[in-house]
Amino acid sequence: MPAPRLARETTPHKVFGRLSLPERTFVVDALRTETVGGVLLLIAAVAALLWANIPAISDGYDTVSDYHLGPAALGLDLSVAHWAADGLLAVFFFVAGIELKRELVAGDLRDPKAAVLPVVAALCGMAVPALVYVLTSAAGGGSAAGWAVPTATDIAFALAVLAVIGTSLPSALRAFLLTLAVVDDLFAILIIAVFFTDSIDFAALGGAVAGLAVFWLLLRVGVRGWYVYVPLALVIWALMYNSGVHATIAGVAMGLMLRCTTREGEEHSPGEHIEHLVRPLSAGLAVPLFALFSAGVAISHHSVGDVFTRPETLGVVLGLVVGKTVGIFGGTWLTARFTHATLSDDLAWADVFAIASLAGIGFTVSLLIGELAFEGDAVLTDEIKASVLIGSLLAAVIATVLLKMRNTKYRQMWEAEERDDDRDGIPDIYAEDEPAYHLRMAAIHEAKAAEHRRIAEEKAAARHALAEVPGGTGEEHGRPA
């Protein structure tokens, strides 16, 4: 009788498992720039609030924000605040487009199995806040126009919070947060394009599409030089703005056109190279300036109280604080449940909940959508902005408490990830399965052993010399000195 066939063993997929070395290197480099940008974003937001609320200088904030400049003949006579929202944020969305392209062709989103988790988590993390807003607003008889405001996550602001509180979050959780934000940005872009385009000038839109086609063709034939692409990008942006489609869509489209895979002889792809050049401009200048001219809302105890009593603003706060957390955590848990995946051995579901609460920080894109959703109602727009600030602050405080409770564990994991005992520039966790690693470690230990033997011989020789001195040097009257 033949022996019974053993069931095939399968290794369950690990959620938040160890990143590959190239992915980890990319994540560390990207997050370093985003963290610096996030700190600048925090500074800009605080400066805007102070500027708008200190009586002696508050009038100057409105004067500067409303100051118009630009060629009126081209339809670009815009206020400074408008330039910041439509112009500077195009740079931010250009970088977002490159990030998305890279994730699709070389990152986690390339593999459908790996992409399921961040995509489902991001979708749930947008759908649930929108639902929370709609239910809250409907219950209070408010407007449903702001349903998209609490759907966005601001990765730079979230990373700034991590930098300020000093938590040593493991790279796998940081990578999840980054990928989640990339997918989040994609759907935010779609929301802006689909729901906040009132009318379309097809001639201008056709010109923008033609410009994008030229941009793509120049990339494909290998034309180089910023002096070619920057003027073309400005023309595409201006045409897109005049078409009625939000101008930031032009930035996304150009970012998606860049090649993000390497060819023979290339150390970095053109997309990665350009992202490396433009990301500091986006994180260090474009986004902070947008925050400076968007976050300046008048704050008083009455206005703060109104945030929690008006249905639209309460919906935004609850959407960010409750909806984001429940949506992302629930989406992650459901994905793991139905794909039979298990958490990394070093993590617990409490860690996922903490990251989900951190994703409730919705600043840059939430402020932008708030302006679009309630355009023409200056009072409600300012109240929505205040609710975004308060909701993001509450989410940051809750995430800080939750992450700090596990910070000792995170620090141990981070130190293990960073350890490089064989001094080859690569963390040991990526080399421990290689024979060469153990040979390097053996050589290091042998060198240490030889050094200790030499020191031991020197100490023994010194002690022997002391013992030969009559009376015993180092003793007084037969006793130790």
N, C-alpha and C positions, 0 to 999 in steps of 0.2 A: 504494500500500500504506500503510495507516495506521501512524503511528508507534507503537511499542510503549508500552503504558501503564506508567508508572513506578509502582513499588511505593510505597504510601502510607507516608510517613515518620511514625514514631511516636517520641515523646519518652519515654524510659524514666523510670519513677517513681523519684524520689530518696529513698533512705532517710536519715532525719535531715536533710532539707532545711530551708531557711529557714522559720521560723514566720511566720504572718500577724501583722500588727502587733497586733490585739486579743488574739490568743492569746499572743503574746510578753508583752504587758503583764500579762495575767492570771497567766501563769507566774511572771514576776518578782515580782509582789506576793505570790502564794501561797508561793513558795519563801522569800521574805524572812521571813515569819512562821514557816514550818516550820523554817528554819535557827536562829532564835532559840530556838524550842521544843526543837530538837534539842540545842542547847548546854545548856539547862536539864535536858533528859533525861540527858545525860552527867553533869552535876553531881549529879543525884538518884541515878543508878546508883552513882557513886563514893561518895556519902554513905551509901547503903544498905550497900555492902560494908564501909566503914569502921565503921559503926555495928554491924554484925553480927559483926565480926571483932576489934574492940578489946576485950580482956577486961574492962576496967573498965566498959564501957557496953553490952556485947553482950546482957546479960540484959534491959536496957530495950527493946531492939528487939523481942524476942518479947513482952514485956509490952504494949507499945503496939499491935503488930500484932494480937494476940489479944484486945484489949479489945473488948467487945461493947457496942453501943448501937443504939437504934432500937425502935420499937413491936413488942413480941412478938405482940400480938393481931392484927397485920396480917401476921405472918410475916416481919417485917423486923428481928428482933433479930440483927444481923450483926456480925462482927468488923470492925475498921478495915480490915484487908487485904481482907476480902470486899467492903466498901463501895467500896474503891478499884477492885477488879476488876470488879464488877458495876454499880456506880453511876457512878463517874467515867468509866469507859471507855465508857459509853453516850453521853457527850458527844463523845468521840473518834469513835465510830461514827456519830453524828448528822452530824458534819462530813464523814465519809467518804461518807455517803449523799448529801449535797448535792453533793460533788465528783463522785460517780458520775452523778448526775442531770444535772449540767452537762455532763459529758463526753458523755453520751448524746444530749443535745438541742442542744448548742452547741459542743462540743469535738471532739477527734479521733475519738471513738467514734461520732459522728453519721454520718460517711461510712464505709460498709462497707469500701471499699478502704483507707482510712487506718487503720481499726480493726483490720484483719487482723494487722498487725505487733505492736502491744502485746498483743493478746489471745492470739495464738499464743505470743509470748515469755513472757507471764505463765503460760499453761497449762503450757508446757514447763518454766518456772522453778518450778512447783509439783509437777509429775508426777515429774520426774527426782530432786529431793531426797527425795520420798516413796519412790521406788523404791530409792534409795541407802540410805535408812534401813532399809527392809524387808529388803533383801539383807544389809546389815551385821548387823542384829539377828538374822536367821534363821541366818546363818553362825555366830554366837556363842551361839545358843540363847536369845536374849533375847525380850522382849515386843514384839509388833508394834503395841501400843496408841499408841505415840508417833509414828506415821508422819506425822502432820500437823504436828508441831512445827517441822521445818525448812522448811516450805513458805511461810512468811510473810516479807515484806520490810518493814523499818521505815524509811520514807522520812525521818522526822525525824532518826533516828540517822545515816542515810547522809548527809544534808545537813549535819549537825553535823560529821561527819568531813571533808567538803569544806571547811567553814568553818575548821576547825582546821588543815588542811594548806595552805589558801590557794590551791587550784587554781582557775584561771579557766575553768571548764568552759563550753563554748558552750551557748547557751540551748536548742538543739535536743536535745542530750544530756540536759540537765536536764529538759526537757519529757518526753522519753521515760521517764526515771526516774520522774517524777511520774505519768504516765499508767499506767505499768507498776504502780506501787504502788496506784493506784486500782483497777485490774482485780484485782490481787492481793488487795486488801481485800475485793472482792466475793466472790471464791471462798473466802476465809477465813471470811467471814460465813456462806456456804452450808455450809461444813464444820462450823462450830460449831453451826448450826441443825440439820443433818441427823444428824451423828455423835455429838454430845454432848448429846442430849436423851434422857434415860432413860425418863421417864414424863411424861404430860401431864395436867394438870387442865383439862379442857375448859371448865368453868364460868369459871375465871380467864382462859383463853385467849379464850373468847368475849367476856368483858368487855373484854379488851385490844383485840380486833378492833373491837368497838363503839366504844371510845374513839378508835381510829385513824380510824374512819369519821366521827366527830364532828370530829376534827382536820382531816380532808380537807374536810368540808363547810364548816367555818368559813373555811378558806383560800379556797375557791372563791367564797364570798359576800363575801369581802373584809373580814372582821372583823380588826381590828388591836388590838394591845395585848398586851404581854408578860404582864400580869396575867391574861389569859385562857389563853394557851398554856402558860405554865410550870406552873401547877397541873394542867392537863389532861395535860401530858407526864409529870408525876410520877405521876399516877394510872395512866396507860398503862404506865409503867415498872414500877410496883409489881404490877400485874395480870400483866404479862408475866413478871416474876420468879417470882411464885407459880404460874404455869402450868406451870413446868418447862422452858420454852424459855428459853435464855439471855437475860438482860434486855437485853443490848446490841442485840439484834435490834430492840427497840422504837425505839432511837435511829436505826438505819438506816432503818426503815420511815418514820419521821417526816421524815427528811432527804430521802428519795426523793419525798415528797409535795409538797415545795416547788416552786413554779414558777421555772424557771431561764432563761426567755426574756423578753426585754424587750418591752413594749408601747409604743404611741405616747405620747410624753411622759415615758417612764421612761429615766433614765440607767443604772440598774442594775436587774436583776430582783430580786424579793423573796428568792430563794434566795441570790444573790450578796451582798445586803445583810445577811441574817442570818448567812451564813457569815463575812462580814467582822467581825461582832460576836462570834460564838461561837468562831471559830478561835483567837484569843489565849487564851480560857479553856481550850480543849482543849489547845493546844500548850504554854501557859505554866503551867497548873495541874493539869488532870486527868491527863495522861499522866506528867508528872514525879512526881506523888504516887503514881500506880500503880507507877512504877518504884521509888520509895522503899520501898514495902511489898511489892514482889515480888522485887527483885534482891538482897535481903539474905540471902545464903547464906554459910555458913561455908566459908572457903577455906583449905586447907592443902596441903602438897606431896603428902600422901597422897590427898586428895580430887581434886586436879588429875590425879594419876597414874591414879586410878580412872576419870576421864572418858575416857581413851584405852585403857582395858582392858575396861570394861563395854560390852557390845554396844549397849545402848539409847543411852547417852551418846555413844559413838563414832559411832553412826549419825546422831545430831543434828549433831555437828561436821562429819562428812564431807558430810552433806546440805546444810549451809549453805555450806561452803567449796568443795566440789567440785560437788555437785548443782546448786546455784543457778547457778554460773558456766557449767557445761556446758549446763544446760537453757535459760537465757536466750540465751546465745550461739548455741547450736544452733538454737533456735527462730527467732531473728532471721535467721540465715544461710539456713535452709531457706525461710523466707518470701521472702527476697530472691531466692533461687535459683528458686523455682517461680512467682513473680510477675514475673520478669525485671526486678526493681528493681535499681538501682545505688546504691552509697553516695554521699553528698554528696562533691563533689570535694575538700573540705578535710579529710575524715576517712579513717581506715583501719580495717580490721577489728580492729586492736589496740585501738582506742578502744572498740569495742563490747565486746571481751573485758574491758577494764578496768571498764566500767560494769556488766557482768554480775557481775564479782567483787564490786563494791561492793554490789550487790543481795543478796549473801549475808549482809548485816547484818540479822538477824532478831531483834528484841528484844521490843517491846511485845506483839504478837499471839502470837509464839512462846512468851513466858512465860505468857500467858493460856492457850493451848492446852496447854502443858505441865502447868499446874495441873489442867485439866479431864481430860486424858488419864490422869493417874496420881493422881486424887483418892482419898484414903484411904491412900496410901503416902507418908508425909511424907519419908522418907529418899530414895526414888527421885525424888520431886518436886524436892527440893533439888538432887540430882545432875543432873537434867535442866536445871534453871535454870542450874547451873554450866556445863553443856555449851553452853547457848545463849549465855552470856556469852563463853565461850572461843571458840566458833565465830564469833561476831560480831566478836570482837577480831581473830582470824586473818584473817577476810575483810577487815576494815578495813585491816590492815597490808598485805596483798597488794594491795588496791586502791590504797592510798597510793603504794606503790612503782611500780605500773604507770602511774598518773595523773601522778605527778611526772616520769616519763620523757618525757612528752609535754606538759609544762606550758608550755614556751616556745611551742609551736604553739598551744595553747589560748589563751594570753594574746594572741597576735597576732589570733586569730579574735574574741576577746572585744572587743579594742580596735576592730576593724573594725565589729563590731556596735554599739558604743556611740558611734562617731564622729558628731558633729553639727556639721559645719563651717559649715552655713548657719544655725545657731542658731535653728531653728524648733521645737525640742523633740522632733523626730522623728528617729531615726537615719537617716543618709544612705542606707543600703542600701535603705530603703523609699521613697526619694524620687528616686533618681537617674534614673528613667525619666520624670520629670515635667519639662516645660519650665520651670515656675515655680522648680524647684530650681536649675536652671542660671542663671536670671535673678537669683536671690538670690545665688548664688556670684559671678556677674559683678559685681553691685553691691558685694559685699564686696571683691573684688579691685581694682575701680576705686577704691574708697575707700582701700585700702591703697596703690595706686599714686599717688594724689593726695597722700597723706601723705608718701610717699617723695620725690616731686618737690618738695614744700615744704621738706623737710629738706635735700635736695640744693641747692636755691636758697639756703637760709640758710647752708649750709657754704661754698658758692661765694662768697657775698657776704662772709663773714667772712675767707676766704682772700684775696680781692681787697683788703680793707681792710688786712690785715697786709702785703701786698706793697707798698702805697703808703707805708708808714712808712719814713723814711730809715734806712739801715743794716740794715733787715730785722729787725723784732722777732722774738725767738725765736732769734736767732743770736748767737754770740759769735765775734768776729774772723773773720767770713766762714764759720764752721762752724755746723752745727746745735747748739743749746744742749743 
